[in-house]
């Protein structure tokens, strides 16, 4: 009886020793798949200039002064809830209201809210994005991209209460055209489909927001 138990333990230990490489390979493969999924986000390529540059002064002023400290997910959610409660109001077709104006009036359009949120986060990984919330939208939209734990998140406190994993959204949603960061400007794949034209309005109307 004791011999049978000894044999069983020996077999189990032998299996564990020999299966370690297999288990390690499976774990490594899983990590690689997750890493690939988390990087499947269009981060664009560096651009020397964009059609929106003449209107980006407030945005660049905020982004330039962001620190390199990482913000917690809890604080991001809290700020998004605060910004989501701001009244939606049209400010200017192209130029975002400064964060202090948005804070004082507790109101703003998509680009004003996005810029206010970037200022509050004070996180150097943040990007201010101009694009389309939906492919079929007639109006442009503004939101933030934010990196946390090696994953990119969409922060849109005009339409959402919480962050959205950027690698989980449909290809017909949150389509970036240009983005602006502390480190520079970026042009995204969707701009290859655009013809050369003047910038479109970067705020969404109340009617469009209701359709989202």
VEXGU-523906 format. One record per residue: residue in three letters; x, y, z of N, C-alpha, C in turn. Coordinates in steps of 0.2 Angstrom, whole numbers, padded with zeros to 4 digits, always signed. Atoms other than C-alpha are relative to their C-alpha. Layout:
ALAXYZXYZXYZ;...
//
This chain:
UNK+0004-0006+0000+0000+0000+0000+0004+0006+0000;UNK-0005-0006+0000+0014+0012+0005+0004+0001-0006;UNK-0004+0000+0007+0023+0007-0011-0004+0003-0005;UNK+0004-0003+0006+0008+0012-0022-0001+0007+0001;UNK+0000-0007-0001+0007+0029-0013+0006+0003-0002;UNK-0006-0003+0002+0025+0032-0016+0001+0000-0008;UNK+0000+0000+0007+0023+0027-0034-0004+0006-0003;UNK+0004-0005+0002+0009+0039-0036+0003+0007+0001;UNK-0003-0006-0002+0018+0053-0028+0006+0002-0005;UNK-0006-0001+0004+0033+0050-0039-0002+0002-0007;UNK+0003-0001+0007+0022+0050-0055-0002+0007+0000;UNK+0003-0007+0000+0014+0067-0050+0006+0005+0000;UNK-0006-0005+0000+0031+0075-0046+0003+0000-0007;UNK-0003+0000+0006+0038+0069-0062-0004+0004-0006;UNK+0005-0004+0005+0023+0076-0072+0001+0007+0001;UNK-0001-0008-0002+0025+0093-0063+0007+0002-0003;UNK-0006-0002+0002+0043+0094-0067+0001+0000-0008;UNK+0000+0000+0007+0041+0089-0085-0005+0005-0004;UNK+0005-0005+0003+0026+0100-0088+0001+0007+0001;UNK-0002-0007-0001+0034+0116-0082+0001+0004-0006;UNK-0002-0004+0006+0041+0121-0099-0007+0001-0004;UNK+0007-0001+0003+0023+0118-0106-0004+0005+0003;UNK+0004-0005-0003+0015+0128-0093+0003+0007-0001;UNK-0004-0007+0001+0028+0142-0095-0002+0002-0007;UNK+0001-0002+0006+0025+0142-0113-0007+0002-0001;UNK+0007-0002+0000+0006+0143-0111-0001+0007+0003;UNK+0001-0006-0003+0007+0157-0099+0003+0006-0004;UNK-0003-0005+0004+0019+0166-0110-0004+0002-0006;UNK+0004-0001+0006+0008+0164-0125-0006+0004+0002;UNK+0006-0004-0002-0007+0171-0115+0002+0007+0001;UNK-0002-0007-0001+0003+0186-0110+0001+0004-0007;UNK-0001-0003+0006+0008+0189-0128-0006+0002-0003;UNK+0007-0001+0003-0010+0188-0134-0003+0006+0003;UNK+0002-0005-0004-0015+0200-0120+0003+0007-0002;UNK-0004-0006+0002-0001+0212-0125-0002+0002-0007;UNK+0002-0001+0007-0006+0211-0143-0007+0004+0000;UNK+0007-0003+0000-0024+0215-0139+0001+0007+0003;UNK+0000-0007-0003-0019+0230-0128+0004+0005-0004;UNK-0003-0004+0005-0008+0237-0142-0004+0001-0006;UNK+0004+0000+0006-0021+0235-0155-0004+0007+0000;UNK+0003-0007+0000-0025+0254-0154+0004+0004-0005;UNK-0003-0005+0005-0022+0267-0168+0003+0006+0004;UNK-0004-0005-0003-0009+0278-0160+0003+0005-0005;UNK-0002-0005+0005-0005+0287-0176+0007+0000-0001;UNK-0008-0001+0002+0012+0292-0183+0001+0008+0001;UNK-0002-0007-0002+0021+0309-0178-0001+0004-0007;UNK+0002-0004+0006+0015+0323-0189+0004+0007+0002;UNK-0004-0007-0001+0025+0340-0192-0005+0005+0001;UNK+0006-0005-0001+0008+0349-0193-0007-0003-0001;UNK+0007+0003+0001-0011+0346-0193-0004+0006-0002;UNK+0004-0005+0002-0025+0356-0201-0003+0004+0006;UNK+0003-0003-0006-0031+0360-0183+0005+0005+0004;UNK-0005-0004-0004-0015+0369-0177-0001+0007+0002;UNK+0001-0007-0002-0021+0387-0178-0005+0000+0006;UNK+0006+0000-0006-0035+0382-0165+0002-0003+0006;UNK-0002+0004-0006-0024+0372-0153+0003+0003+0005;UNK-0004-0003-0005-0016+0385-0143-0002-0002+0007;UNK+0002+0002-0007-0027+0382-0127+0002-0008+0002;UNK-0002+0007-0001-0024+0363-0129+0007-0001+0001;UNK-0008+0001-0001-0005+0364-0131+0002+0003+0006;UNK-0002-0003-0007-0004+0376-0116-0001-0005+0005;UNK+0001+0004-0006-0012+0363-0105+0004-0007-0001;UNK-0004+0007+0001-0003+0347-0113+0007+0001+0002;UNK-0007-0001-0002+0014+0355-0111+0002+0000+0007;UNK-0001-0001-0007+0012+0358-0093-0002-0007+0004;UNK+0002+0006-0004+0006+0340-0088+0006-0003+0003;UNK-0006+0003-0003+0017+0331-0076+0001-0007-0003;UNK-0001+0007+0002+0024+0313-0078-0003-0005+0005;UNK+0003+0005-0005+0014+0306-0063-0006-0003-0003;UNK+0006+0003+0003+0002+0293-0067-0006+0001+0005;UNK+0006-0001-0004-0016+0296-0061-0003-0007+0001;UNK+0003+0006-0001-0026+0282-0053-0007-0001-0003;UNK+0006+0001+0004-0041+0274-0061-0006+0003+0004;UNK+0006-0002-0004-0052+0279-0046-0001+0008-0001;UNK+0000-0008+0002-0047+0298-0049-0003+0001-0007;UNK+0003-0001+0007-0051+0296-0067-0007+0000+0000;UNK+0007+0001+0000-0068+0289-0064-0004+0006+0004;UNK+0003-0006-0004-0072+0303-0051+0000+0006-0004;UNK+0000-0006+0004-0067+0317-0063-0004-0001-0006;UNK+0004+0001+0005-0076+0309-0077-0008+0001+0002;UNK+0007-0001-0002-0092+0309-0067-0002+0007+0001;UNK+0001-0007-0001-0089+0327-0062-0001+0003-0007;UNK+0000-0003+0006-0086+0332-0080-0007-0002-0004;UNK+0006+0002+0004-0101+0322-0087-0006+0004+0003;UNK+0006-0004-0003-0113+0332-0075+0001+0007-0003;UNK+0000-0006+0002-0107+0348-0083-0005+0001-0006;UNK+0005-0001+0005-0120+0356-0094+0003+0001-0007;UNK-0003+0000+0006-0117+0354-0112-0002+0007-0003;UNK+0002-0006+0003-0115+0371-0120+0005+0002-0006;UNK-0004-0001+0006-0108+0377-0137+0005+0006+0002;UNK-0005-0006-0002-0092+0389-0135+0002+0003-0007;UNK-0003-0003+0006-0083+0391-0151+0001-0006-0005;UNK-0001+0006+0004-0082+0380-0167+0006-0004+0000;UNK-0006+0003+0000-0064+0377-0166+0005+0000+0006;UNK-0005-0001-0005-0055+0384-0151-0004-0003+0007;UNK+0003+0002-0007-0058+0375-0134+0000+0005+0005;UNK+0000-0005-0006-0063+0385-0119+0006-0002+0005;UNK-0005+0002-0005-0049+0385-0106-0003-0003+0006;UNK+0003+0004-0006-0051+0374-0091-0003+0004+0005;UNK+0003-0004-0005-0054+0388-0079-0007+0003-0002;UNK+0006-0002+0002-0068+0394-0089-0005-0005+0001;UNK+0005+0006-0001-0076+0377-0090-0001-0002+0007;UNK+0001+0002-0008-0073+0374-0071-0005+0006+0003;UNK+0004-0005-0003-0081+0391-0067-0007+0000-0002;UNK+0007+0000+0002-0097+0389-0078-0003-0007+0001;UNK+0002+0007-0001-0098+0370-0075-0004-0002-0007;UNK+0003+0001+0007-0102+0369-0094+0006+0000-0005;UNK-0004+0000+0006-0094+0366-0111-0002-0005-0005;UNK+0001+0005+0005-0094+0357-0127+0005-0006+0001;UNK-0005+0006+0000-0084+0341-0131+0007+0002+0001;UNK-0008-0001-0001-0067+0349-0133+0001+0004+0006;UNK-0001-0003-0006-0069+0360-0118+0000-0004+0006;UNK+0000+0005-0005-0074+0346-0107+0006-0005+0000;UNK-0006+0004+0001-0060+0335-0114+0007+0004+0003;UNK-0006-0004-0002-0047+0349-0111+0000+0001+0008;UNK+0001-0001-0008-0054+0352-0093+0002-0006+0003;UNK-0002+0007-0003-0052+0333-0090+0008-0001+0000;UNK-0007+0001+0000-0034+0333-0096+0004+0004+0005;UNK-0003-0005-0005-0030+0348-0085+0000-0003+0007;UNK+0001+0002-0007-0037+0340-0070+0004-0007+0001;UNK-0003+0006-0001-0029+0323-0073+0008+0001+0001;UNK-0008-0002+0000-0011+0331-0075+0004-0006-0001;UNK-0004+0006+0001-0005+0315-0082+0003+0000-0007;UNK-0003-0001+0006+0008+0316-0096-0001-0005-0006;UNK+0001+0005+0005+0002+0301-0105-0006+0002-0004;UNK+0006-0002+0003-0014+0310-0110+0001+0002-0007;UNK+0000-0002+0006-0018+0313-0128-0007+0004-0001;UNK+0007-0004+0002-0032+0326-0134-0001-0002-0007;UNK+0001+0004+0006-0040+0317-0149-0006+0004-0004;UNK+0006-0003+0004-0051+0325-0163-0001-0006-0005;UNK+0002+0006+0005-0061+0312-0174-0007+0000+0000;UNK+0007+0001+0000-0078+0305-0175-0002-0005+0006;UNK+0002+0004-0005-0087+0297-0161-0003-0006-0003;UNK+0002+0006+0004-0096+0286-0174+0001+0002-0007;UNK-0002-0001+0007-0091+0283-0192-0006+0004-0004;UNK+0005-0003+0004-0108+0289-0198-0002+0008+0002;UNK+0002-0007-0002-0108+0306-0188+0002+0005-0005;UNK-0002-0006+0005-0108+0322-0198+0005+0005+0003;UNK-0004-0004-0004-0099+0331-0184+0006-0003+0003;UNK-0006+0003-0003-0082+0329-0177-0001+0000+0008;UNK+0000+0001-0007-0079+0325-0159+0007+0000+0003;UNK-0006+0000-0003-0066+0327-0146+0000-0004+0007;UNK-0001+0005-0006-0060+0315-0132+0007+0000+0002;UNK-0007+0001-0002-0045+0310-0123+0002-0008+0000;UNK-0003+0007-0001-0034+0294-0124+0005+0001+0006;UNK-0004+0000-0006-0026+0290-0108+0003-0007+0001;UNK-0003+0006-0001-0013+0276-0104+0001-0002+0007;UNK-0001+0002-0007-0014+0266-0088+0001-0007+0000;UNK-0003+0007+0000-0005+0250-0084+0001-0003-0007;UNK-0002+0002+0007+0001+0248-0102-0006-0001-0004;UNK+0006+0001+0004-0017+0249-0108-0003+0007-0002;UNK+0003-0007+0002-0025+0264-0118-0008+0000+0002;UNK+0007+0000-0002-0042+0270-0112-0003+0007-0003;UNK+0004-0006+0003-0055+0282-0120-0003+0004+0005;UNK+0003-0004-0005-0060+0296-0109-0005+0005-0003;UNK+0005-0005+0004-0076+0305-0116-0005+0002+0005;UNK+0005-0002-0005-0085+0314-0102-0006+0004-0003;UNK+0006-0003+0003-0097+0322-0114-0005-0005-0001;UNK+0005+0006+0001-0105+0305-0117+0000-0005+0005;UNK-0001+0006-0004-0099+0293-0105+0002+0002+0008;UNK-0002-0001-0007-0097+0291-0086+0006-0003+0002;UNK-0006+0004-0002-0083+0279-0086+0005-0001-0006;UNK-0005+0002+0005-0067+0275-0095-0002-0006-0004;UNK+0001+0006+0004-0068+0263-0110+0006-0002-0003;UNK-0006+0003+0003-0054+0251-0115+0000+0002-0008;UNK-0001-0002+0007-0048+0258-0132+0000-0006-0005;UNK-0001+0006+0004-0044+0240-0138-0007-0004-0001;UNK+0006+0004+0000-0062+0235-0135-0006+0003-0004;UNK+0005-0004+0003-0072+0248-0145+0000-0003-0008;UNK+0001+0002+0006-0079+0244-0162+0004+0004-0005;UNK-0004-0004+0005-0070+0250-0178-0004+0006-0003;UNK+0005-0005+0002-0085+0261-0181-0001+0005+0005;UNK+0001-0004-0005-0083+0270-0165+0007+0003+0002;UNK-0006-0004-0003-0071+0283-0158+0006-0001-0005;UNK-0005+0000+0006-0061+0285-0175+0004+0006+0001;UNK-0004-0006-0001-0046+0297-0172+0002+0002-0007;UNK-0003-0003+0006-0040+0309-0185+0006+0003+0002;UNK-0007-0003-0002-0027+0319-0176+0000+0000+0008;UNK-0001+0000-0007-0021+0318-0158+0006+0005+0002;UNK-0005-0005-0002-0011+0330-0148+0003-0002+0007;UNK-0003+0003-0007+0001+0325-0133+0005+0005+0002;UNK-0005-0004-0003+0014+0333-0122+0006-0001-0005;UNK-0006+0001+0004+0027+0325-0134-0001+0002-0007;UNK+0000-0002+0007+0020+0331-0151-0007-0001-0002;UNK+0006+0001+0004+0006+0329-0164+0000-0007-0004;UNK+0000+0006+0003+0000+0313-0172-0006+0000-0005;UNK+0005+0001+0005-0009+0309-0188-0002-0008+0000;UNK+0002+0007-0001-0020+0293-0188-0003-0002-0007;UNK+0001+0003+0006-0025+0281-0201-0006+0002-0004;UNK+0006-0003+0003-0043+0288-0204+0001+0006-0005;UNK-0001-0006+0005-0035+0304-0212+0002-0002-0007;UNK-0002+0002+0006-0029+0294-0226-0006+0000-0005;UNK+0006+0000+0004-0047+0293-0232-0003+0007-0001;UNK+0003-0006+0001-0050+0311-0231+0003+0004-0005;UNK-0003-0004+0005-0047+0323-0245+0002+0007+0004;UNK-0003-0007-0003-0038+0340-0241-0006+0005+0000;UNK+0006-0004-0001-0051+0351-0234+0002+0004+0007;UNK+0000-0004-0006-0053+0364-0220-0002-0004+0006;UNK+0003+0004-0005-0056+0357-0203-0007+0001+0001;UNK+0007+0000-0001-0074+0352-0199-0001+0003+0007;UNK+0002-0003-0006-0083+0359-0184+0002-0006+0006;UNK-0002+0005-0005-0076+0350-0168-0004+0000+0006;UNK+0004+0001-0006-0091+0351-0157-0006-0004-0003;UNK+0006+0004+0002-0107+0340-0158-0006+0004+0003;UNK+0006-0003-0002-0124+0347-0157-0004-0004+0005;UNK+0004+0004-0005-0137+0342-0144-0003-0006-0004;UNK+0003+0005+0003-0146+0332-0157+0004-0006-0002;UNK-0004+0005+0001-0131+0322-0162+0002-0004+0006;UNK-0001+0004-0006-0127+0318-0144-0005-0004+0002;UNK+0005+0004-0002-0144+0312-0141-0001-0007-0005;UNK+0000+0005+0004-0142+0300-0156+0006-0005+0002;UNK-0005+0004-0002-0126+0292-0148-0002-0005+0005;
//
